[in-house]
Amino acid sequence: MIRNRLTWLDALRGYAAAVVALFHLSPVLIGQDRHMAVFRHFDLGRYGVLLFFLVSGYVIPMSLERHGSLRRFWVGRVFRIYPAYLLAVGIGLLLAACGWQRLHATVHDETVASALGHATMLTDLLGLRGVVRPFWTLSYEMVFYLIVAGLFAWRRHRDSAWWAAGLALIVLVLGGYLPAGLLTGGFHQRRIAAGLLVLVLAGSLLAYLRGRRSSVVIVGVAGVAMVLLPLLNGQPTKWASAGSSSGAVLLLAVMFAGTVVYRVQHGQIGRPGAAAALTLVLVTTGIDQWLRDGTSLLRNGTVAAAVATTFAIAFLLRNRAAPSFLTWLGVVSFPVYLLHMPVLVVASRLLPGHPAAIGGVFVAGTLVVAWTAHHLVERPGQALGRRVQRHLDTRFGPDTPMIDTTTEGGIPRTGSFGMQRESV
């Protein structure tokens, strides 16, 4: 058992990673019919993903406000995420080249748009599939980073409850009227949009890294405007994963709900407003699809309640020792999430018709691969990021804090949420 102020977040993320991985193993282990029978009553994959998003929503403002520097935040994000992500892309392409897995048609048919979409991690909101299926959630993570950075640049970062409640209200009131693919309705539009998003992300990173206040404010507007992607383009093709633009907006609302928990815990917003926003997001998560098509009320309602209950229990136990295995799993959770599907492909290929053996190899293989990727890819990537940070500080001068870090942030560096191993 490990006791620390933030190990509860590591444990929760490790648990969520295990849930998603087991959801993908389930059809192989118990058969497709039994898997679907369970799915009709409880969507285990959605449960795990929403837990991930809640934790991300809690952690990202903490990461930003520790130093008050957008440069440090983005250097940390890029060198925390991209090394393992590029490894997963490479493994996925290698398995396809060996004939062990089939890439989705959009990777072949829309090669340029797919490559550009993978560069920004925004494939899902372009209506494209990733080389590795779980990549779709990274689209929402990236949009969230850009929006929060934009709010931070404009010093509106404490408006989390308004964002969470506002997005939930949009889903409730306008969900059925939101366009599914206004921005990328066709082949050529997707290619153009993918190229524009590369320019937006590259320009934003350049401005944040240089640290000039005037440029940061401008790209901050562009970052906040990224909310238009899920709002107007949440389901541009049948290959996108949210199911609708309202479903895409709801995922952002869940992440902002995590931010609300962080802010009310640290006395930055009032409890009544936080409680109202969190309740609204919870209810909306349960009834969104039912409002749109009259289905899935019990399943989504149960998932919403389970997510809220799990997070609440973890939060209430945050000052107690966390299970060592879950804490360790949280440290390697990102490679677990990215690489468990390639491991499943290999295990299924090597052991066809032996579900129990596949399950054993899958669990052991995922843990070994994740541990290896963490030590050989993630940690060297983070060390490189720290060197880049020092170089940027020398080249452009120290980044001026956007906020007073004596009154905000100051969270201790521990576990995967510290200087060396930050959460995704």
QUIBELQUI-V73270 format. One record per helix or strand. SS is the DSSP state (alpha for helix, beta for strand). FROM is the first residue (numbers start at 0). TO is the last residue. If there is no record, write none. Layout:
# QUIBELQUI-V73270
ss:SS from:FROM to:TO
ss:SS from:FROM to:TO
This chain:
# QUIBELQUI-V73270
ss:beta from:1 to:1
ss:alpha from:6 to:29
ss:alpha from:31 to:38
ss:alpha from:43 to:66
ss:alpha from:69 to:96
ss:alpha from:104 to:108
ss:alpha from:110 to:119
ss:alpha from:123 to:125
ss:alpha from:132 to:152
ss:alpha from:159 to:176
ss:alpha from:186 to:209
ss:alpha from:212 to:223
ss:alpha from:226 to:232
ss:alpha from:244 to:264
ss:alpha from:270 to:292
ss:alpha from:296 to:315
ss:beta from:321 to:321
ss:alpha from:323 to:330
ss:alpha from:332 to:349
ss:alpha from:354 to:395
ss:alpha from:414 to:416
